[in-house]
């Protein structure tokens, strides 16, 4: 696959991706989203770590629990389909009770 991408057959495909405005928008949005999530996540992580180590605050235990919620939340979110189709393996927000409570949707049970 890599050798075909760098061959004479694959070069026009890469040129199409770079020159087509639709693909340019997709690539730009992906880079902007990645940078935004990285910067915000790093800032929040630094803030949580700084408060946990350096600040004498009464709510350290609460912040520790809040920081653990995204890690533990995924285990209690049984919204993945059991289909054999690989494309259907993404998260099913309408069937997930936790996501429906967070997003305000009605769960389909």
C-alpha positions, 0 to 999 in steps of 0.5 A: 500500500505504501509503495503504491502510494509513492509510485506513479499511480499514487501520485495523482491521487495525492495531488487530487487530495491537495488540490481539491477544495473539499479535501483541503477543508477536511485536512484543515478542519482535522488539523485545527480540531487536533490542535484545539483538543491538544491545547485545551487538554494540555491546559486542563491537565496542567491545571488539574496537576498543578492544583493537586500538587501545589495548591492547598485547596479543600476540593482536591478529592473532588477534582481527582474524581472529576479527572477520573470520570472520562476514564471510568465513564467508557466502561459503563457506556454499553452503546457499541453495536454487536454487528459484524459490520466494521462500520457499525462498530462506532458508538450508538448514542441513541442506545446508550443510556449514559450518553442520552442522559448527558446529551438530553436525548431519549434512550431507545431501549 
